Amino acid sequence: METLGATVWLTGLSGSGKTTIAHKLLKVLRARGLKVEILDGDVVRTNLSKGLGFSKEDRDTNIRRIGFVADLLSRNGIVAITAAISPYRSVRGEVRENTERFIEVFVDAPLEVCESRDVKGMYAKARRGEIKGFTGIDDPYEVPAAAEVVCHTERETVDESVEKILAALQARGHIPSAYAADGERTVC
Amino acid sequence: METLGATVWLTGLSGSGKTTIAHKLLKVLRARGLKVEILDGDVVRTNLSKGLGFSKEDRDTNIRRIGFVADLLSRNGIVAITAAISPYRSVRGEVRENTERFIEVFVDAPLEVCESRDVKGMYAKARRGEIKGFTGIDDPYEVPAAAEVVCHTERETVDESVEKILAALQARGHIPSAYAADGERTVC
C-alpha cells in the first residue's frame, strides 16, 4: 500500500509512555499494511549518537539527527515514529520546519506519575544525585505550545492514546482515509 | 511502484567518481519510478557525524551510521545509494552482514588518476602535509575482496558504470526485472 508517509514525533518526560505508545502505534499501522519504523531515543543514541552526552548542545544534536533520519523515511512513504524526550522547544520547531507531514505528540504525564513508574530506576538515581542533568529533575522540559496531539497517559489507556494519533494522521490524509472510521472511537 | 529496496554501497578513493555515479544512478532509478536516496559522505558528516574525525575509529563509526540509515531505508523498499570512501574492509563487511540486499560497488580508479582530478584540492593539501590522514596518501584504502560490481572510472563512462550497477541490481531481483533489457547494454 502506498502512503505519503509522516513523522509522528512523540515528546515527553522519561516514563511518560512514549515507547509504549510508539510500539502499539507501530503494531496497528503495520497491521494495516503500512510501512512504519520507530526511532527510539535509546536505539538512536547507540547507533547514531554514541559519544553525545546530555548537555543542551548534545541533546539538540541528537534530536537533529533523529529528525534527519525521520525525514528521509517519511518523505519516502514511511511512517517514522520517534520516541525521544526531546525536551527543547526550539529544536523541535527546527525539525518541524524541515520535515514534511510532521505530527507532534505531547505525551503528557505529570512528573510525579513518571517518577512513580520509574521503569529504568533513573529518577531514583537522579534524586540521589547519581545522574546529573536529568530531564524533569535538574534539567528542563519545555512543554509543547501547539502539539497536534496531547496524550494524558495517567488517565488514558494506551489504545486511547494511539487512537488519538491515528485520528490526527487520518484527518490530515497522511494515512489512508479508508480507515477513518477508526477515528470515531477516539476518546479525548 | 513497489520494490524490495537495496543498499548500493559505493566505496573508493576521494575523486574516484562515487558521487558522480551516485547522482546518475539516482536519476535513472527515479525516472523508472523507484524510490531512491543518496547518503553522501559529506552530507552524512554534516547531519549525522559532526564532531567525528578521520581516525580509524571515527571513520568506522561514521560508516556504521551510514549503514544503519541505509538499512532503515532499504528494508522499506527504498534504494539507498551510499557514497563514502569507506576505506576499511572490516566495517564494510560488518555493514554488509547487517543489511539486506547489499551491493558493494568498488569505484576503482588509480590513485594518480584521482589525484590528477583533485576536484576539491584535497590531494594537493595532503601532499603538502596540510591535511593528515588522507586516504591514499598517508592513510590506507583497503581494496574490496569481493565487490559485486567494479567500476573502472578511468576508462569507463559514467553511463557504463551506472549500467553495470543496474545490471547487478536487476540480476538479483532488487529492482524490477521488467527493465532487464537495459542490462544487455552493460559494458564490462
Boltz contact constraints between the chains, C-beta under 6 A:
constraints:
  - contact:
      token1: [A, 35]
      token2: [B, 76]
      max_distance: 6.0
  - contact:
      token1: [A, 37]
      token2: [B, 72]
      max_distance: 6.0
  - contact:
      token1: [A, 47]
      token2: [B, 68]
      max_distance: 6.0
  - contact:
      token1: [A, 48]
      token2: [B, 48]
      max_distance: 6.0
  - contact:
      token1: [A, 48]
      token2: [B, 65]
      max_distance: 6.0
  - contact:
      token1: [A, 65]
      token2: [B, 48]
      max_distance: 6.0
  - contact:
      token1: [A, 68]
      token2: [B, 47]
      max_distance: 6.0
  - contact:
      token1: [A, 69]
      token2: [B, 69]
      max_distance: 6.0
  - contact:
      token1: [A, 72]
      token2: [B, 37]
      max_distance: 6.0
  - contact:
      token1: [A, 76]
      token2: [B, 35]
      max_distance: 6.0
  - contact:
      token1: [A, 76]
      token2: [B, 78]
      max_distance: 6.0
  - contact:
      token1: [A, 78]
      token2: [B, 76]
      max_distance: 6.0
